Amino acid sequence: MGQPEISIVIVSDYAGGGEKSWKDLRNTLRALGQQDGKVNAEWLLCENKASARSMPDDIRRMLPNLKLVLSDKGGSYELKNAGFQAATSNVVAMLDADCVPARDWVKSAVAAMNALPEVAVISGRTVYPSAGLTERILSLLSRSYVDQGKSGPTRFISNNNSIWRRDVYLNHPLPSGLGPFAGRMQSESIMRAGNQLWFDPSIRVVHDFEGWAMESDIRRNTGYGTVIARLHDPDMPQAWLTKLGVVSIPVFAGGKILDSWRDCVRCAGAFGVKWFQLPLVLLGSVVVHLMEIPGMWQAFRRKAISQTQYR
C-alpha cells in the first residue's frame, strides 16, 4: 500500500487501563473504522506494557493492521512521544482514546494539511457529547482556548485532537515528568523556531465527559501545568511571575479568567451557547479557574499531583 498518507497516534490519557477506558477506546476505534473516503492511514495504539496485559483481545482486531506501540513509561506524554517515534507517515494525528472523531475526521485532517503546507500543527474542534447547558458551557470553558471560532492561526495546540508534521513534533516533543498539562512548553518551543500553528473547526471530535469530578481533575492538573511549565522554562509568557512564588497565584488566576472571558465571547456560538447565557459562562469561568489554584500551589511546592485519573 506504500507509505500511509497519515499516521494516527491513539493514547488513553485519562483513567487508562480500566474497563471504562477500554469502552471509550472501542467507541473511538469503531468511529475510525467507519471514516468516509479512502485514505491510506496507519493506526498506532500506544500503551504501557503493564496496562497492555489487561487489554481485551477484541480491541486489537477492531482496525485493520492496528499496531500496538508498547512503552515502559506510563505517562501520557511519554506514550505520545513513543507513538510519533513509531509513525511512518510525514503527517501524524494525535487523538485521545476517549474522543470519538466525526466521520470525515481523517479526510478533513489530510485535506487541511495538504492545503496549508506552511503550517506545522493544526488543531481541531473538541466538544462534549451532551446537549445540556452545563455540558455546553463546560465544553466552551475547557476548549475555547484553542478554538478561534473559524479557521485561522492560533498560539495553542489541542492536547487531544491535533495534526502534525512529524519532523516538527520530533524536534519539539512533549516534556516528560511535568504532568499531563505542561504542553504549552511544546507549543511555545515550536513557535520560537518560526513554525506556525493553525485551528480548523472541520476536524471535529466528541470528547467523553464524566461530570464535575472530571472537571475538577482537569482544573487541578491545568493549574499545576500553568506553574510547573514556567518554573522549568523561563522563556514562557509570564514566567517571570513565578519568581514571586505563591504570591503570583492570584495574578495567574486573574489573568486566566480574563483570557477565558475573551475566548468564550469570541466563540460561544460554536459551542451552542446563546448570547443571553454568557453571564453564566463568565461566572462559570471564575469558578473553574479558582479550581486550578490547588494545582498551582502543588507546583510551587514541587510536589506532583497524586490523586488524579490522568497519566
C-alpha positions, 0 to 999 in steps of 0.5 A, a space after each residue: 500500500 506504500 507509505 500511509 498518507 497519515 499516521 494516527 497516534 491513539 493514547 488513553 490519557 485519562 483513567 487508562 487501563 480500566 474497563 471504562 477506558 477500554 469502552 471509550 477506546 472501542 467507541 473511538 476505534 469503531 468511529 475510525 473504522 467507519 471514516 468516509 473516503 479512502 485514505 491510506 492511514 496507519 493506526 498506532 495504539 500506544 500503551 504501557 506494557 503493564 496496562 497492555 496485559 489487561 487489554 481485551 483481545 477484541 480491541 486489537 482486531 477492531 482496525 485493520 493492521 492496528 499496531 500496538 506501540 508498547 512503552 515502559 513509561 506510563 505517562 501520557 506524554 511519554 506514550 505520545 512521544 513513543 507513538 510519533 517515534 513509531 509513525 511512518 507517515 510525514 503527517 501524524 494525528 494525535 487523538 485521545 482514546 476517549 474522543 470519538 472523531 466525526 466521520 470525515 475526521 481523517 479526510 478533513 485532517 489530510 485535506 487541511 494539511 495538504 492545503 496549508 503546507 506552511 503550517 506545522 500543527 493544526 488543531 481541531 474542534 473538541 466538544 462534549 457529547 451532551 446537549 445540556 447547558 452545563 455540558 455546553 458551557 463546560 465544553 466552551 470553558 475547557 476548549 475555547 482556548 484553542 478554538 478561534 471560532 473559524 479557521 485561522 492561526 492560533 498560539 495553542 495546540 489541542 492536547 487531544 485532537 491535533 495534526 502534525 508534521 512529524 519532523 516538527 513534533 520530533 524536534 519539539 516533543 512533549 516534556 516528560 515528568 511535568 504532568 499531563 498539562 505542561 504542553 504549552 512548553 511544546 507549543 511555545 518551543 515550536 513557535 520560537 523556531 518560526 513554525 506556525 500553528 493553525 485551528 480548523 473547526 472541520 476536524 471535529 471530535 466528541 470528547 467523553 465527559 464524566 461530570 464535575 469530578 472530571 472537571 475538577 481533575 482537569 482544573 487541578 492538573 491545568 493549574 499545576 501545568 500553568 506553574 510547573 511549565 514556567 518554573 522549568 522554562 523561563 522563556 514562557 509568557 509570564 514566567 517571570 511571575 513565578 519568581 514571586 512564588 505563591 504570591 503570583 497565584 492570584 495574578 495567574 488566576 486573574 489573568 486566566 479568567 480574563 483570557 477565558 472571558 475573551 475566548 468564550 465571547 469570541 466563540 460561544 456560538 460554536 459551542 451552542 451557547 446563546 448570547 443571553 447565557 454568557 453571564 453564566 459562562 463568565 461566572 462559570 469561568 471564575 469558578 473553574 479557574 479558582 479550581 486550578 489554584 490547588 494545582 498551582 500551589 502543588 507546583 510551587 511546592 514541587 510536589 506532583 499531583 497524586 490523586 488524579 485519573 490522568 497519566 
